[in-house]
Amino acid sequence: MKISEVIELTDEICPPELAEEWDNCGWQVNCGDGEVSEVMTALEITSAVIEEAAAKGANLIITHHPMIFQGIKAIDINTVTGKYVFKLLEKGISVYSCHTDFDKTRGGNNDYLGEAVGLSDIRVLEDGFTRTGELREEMKASEFARMLCKRLNISPRAVRVCGDLDKPVRKAGWCTGAGAEFAKEAAASGCDAFITGDVKYHEARDAAEEGKIVVIDAGHFGTEVSFGENMAKLLSDKAGGKVKVTANKAIADPYGHLL
């Protein structure tokens, strides 16, 4: 199978027209339309991810996070992005990204999180990112946060709860990655809790003071690292076994914890 054929299947899974205008989905590095030896999926490009792909013999990496967001004026090996580009070209590995289109698409990051947590009656709000769902039974916000950690395999040390830990939760909203801006929309739809990552101090303070909704910051990494396994399965099923697709193992949360 040609690389271009794999990209066509990828675009069927998450149509590019779903992407936000500010986003940079699509090609990050294009080494030409050769035969695919193996496809590897990963949350993002890191040096370890590139080395893993090279060791596997993969010549195409599909990531969630784009490696390049803003235009670059020079390929400088002394910069992080420049080093990545140099290594990828040296090893003949192409990179294609599915970012906000995969967040919105059916079966993408947000649908996956809802299913993993076991929520039902999942609905999409107007922004296209935010989902809402119902818990089978009401529980305290602290209990819901612990269940979330268990279901998503996130360390409780990496999770912050903004608001009343004893607040009863029956309906939850969520937006994977950095989606605190959608918390108010979720609250207006009747959600008791909202899951996302990268919550800023004043967003946390507002949530705690207003008391309408508990915001659970499960981390950008924690809410989106599932992309690798999820996309690998979706693409493998789509290709019908015509190409080998594996999820990377080298990715790790950039944040460490002292305790």
N, C-alpha and C positions, 0 to 999 in steps of 0.2 A: 504493500500500500504506500502511495506517495504521501509526503508530508502535507501537501495541499488537500488531499482527500481526508486526512485526519482533521485538518482545520475546518473543513466543511461540516464534518460530523460534530465538532466542538461547537460550531456556530448554530447548529440545529438544537443542541442541548441548551445553550444560552444565547439567544439571538442578540447580535451586537446592537440592534436598535433599542434594546432595553437599557443600555448604558447611559449614564449621566453625561451631559455635554462636557463637563469639566474633566471627565475621566480619560485615561489613556489605555483603554483596552486594546487587545490585538497584538500585532507584532512588536516585540521589544528587540529581538535579534533574529534576523532571517539569513540563514546560511544557504539558502537555495532549496529547490523542490526535488530533493532526492528521495530514495526509498527510506522508509522508516525502519530503523533497526529495533527500536524500543521507545515507548513514550513513558516519561515519568511525570507524575503530578506532584505539586508542592505548594504550600501556602505562599512562599516567596523564594526569591533567589538569595542564597548565601554561599559563601565559599564551600561549606560542607555539602550543600545541595549539588553544586556543580561537580565536586569530586565524586559524589555518589553516583550521579548520572554517568560520568565518564567511566567509572568502575563497572557499571552495569552494561555499558555500551549503548546507552540511550542517546539518540541524537535530536530529541525534541523534549523540552520541558514545558509543561502547561502549568502556569501559576495562577493564583488568585490575585495577589498584589502585583501591580505593574512594577517593573524594575525602574522604569523611567516615567516620571510624572511631568516634569518640566523639560523644555527643550534644552539640550546640552550643546555648548559651543566647541567643546574639545573632548577627546578621549584621553584622559589623563590617568595613567596607571597609579598615580599617587592618591587618587580619590577612590572611594568604595565602589561607586558605579563604574568608573573607568576600569578598575581592576576586574570587575565581573565581566564587562564587555570583552576585555582582552582575553580572559580565560575561556570564555564561551567560544569566541572566534577561533582561538588557538586549537580548541578541541572539536570544533565543528558542530557545536550544539546550538540549535535554535530555541528561542523562547517566545511563547505566546501567552498572553494574559487574559483572564476572564474575571473581571472585577465586579463593578456594580451590576453588570448584566447577570452574573451568577448569583448575586445577592437577591435579585428580584425574580429570577426564573423559577418555574415550578420544579421542585426537587432540589433547589439550590441551598445555599447556606441557611437561610431563614426557615425554609420548610424542614430541613434536616434537623435543626435544633428543636423545633416544636415536636417532631416525632420522637427524637431521642429522649426528651424530657417526659414524654407520654401525655402531652396535652391533646385535647379533642376539640371538635368544632372550630378548627383553625380557619381564620379569615384574614384577608389582606386589607389593610387600610389604604386610604387614598394616595399616600406618598409612594406606594409600591414596594417599600422596604419592610415596613412594620407589619408583623403578624400578631394576632391575638388568639388565645385559646383558653379552654376551661380545664381546671384540675378536676380529677374524679371526686375529690373530697377537699373541703376547706382545711387549710393548715396555716399556722403562723408563718410570718415572713422568714423568720430564722429557720424554720423547718423546711420551707420551700427552697431557701438558699442552700441548705445542706443536701437536699435531694438533687438540686441542680449540679452541685459539685460531683456527687456520686455518678449521676447519669452521664455527665460530660467528661468525667475523669479529670476534674480540675482540683488542684490543691485548695482547701479552704483558706490557706494563708494568702492565696492570690485573689480572693474575693472580698469586696467591700460592700456593705449594705448601708444604703443612705435612707434613713427614715426609721420608723417605729418597728423594731424587731418583732413585736407582738401583734402587729397588725394582721388581721385575718386576710388570707389570700384565697380567692376562688377563681378569679379571672386574671390572666397574665398577658402582657404584651412583650415583644422583644424585637430587637434589631441587632444583628451580629456586627462585630467590628466597633466602630465609633458612631453610635446612634442616639446619644443622649438628647439631641435636639427633638426627637420624636416622642419623648416621655409625656409631654403635655397632651399630644394627640391621643396617646394610649390612655391617659387618665380620662380624657373627655369621652372615650369610647367605653368607659366603665371598668378599666383594668385596675386591679389592686396593687400589682407589681409590674415592674418593667425591667427586662434584662438587656444589658448591652455592655460595652467596654469603653475605656478611655474617658470616664466621667470626670469632669473638671470640678474643682473645689466649689465654685459658686453654683454649679448645677446641682451638686450634692446638697449644699446648704438650702437651696430653694426647695428641693424635694422634701428635705427633713422639716422645714418650716411650714410648708403648705399642708403637708400631711395627707394629701389626696392619693398619693401613690408612693410605694417604696421602690427605689431604684437600686437594682443589684448590678454592681460593676464586676462582671465575671472575667474581664480582661479582653483586649482585642485578640490576643493569641488564643485564649481559652474558648472564645465563642466562634472562632473561624478555623482553627487547626484541622477540623474535620474535613476541610476542602480536599485534602490529598486523597483520603480514602473514598470520599463521596464521589469526587470527579472521576477517579480511576474506575470505579464501578459503573458509573453512568456511561463513560466513554467506551469501556470494554464491552458493555452490553450493546451499545450502539454499533460498534464495529463488528459485532458478531464473531469475535475470535480471530479476525483477520490481522490484528496487530496486538502485540504484547503491551499491556498498560500496567504499570505498577505505581504505587504511592511511595513517596520517599520516606525514609526513616530518620534522616539526619536533622530534620528541623527541630528546634528547641526554643522555648520561651526565652526571649532576651533578658527578662527580668529574673533575678535570683532573690532568695529570701534568707534572711539571717537566722531565723528560727525555724 
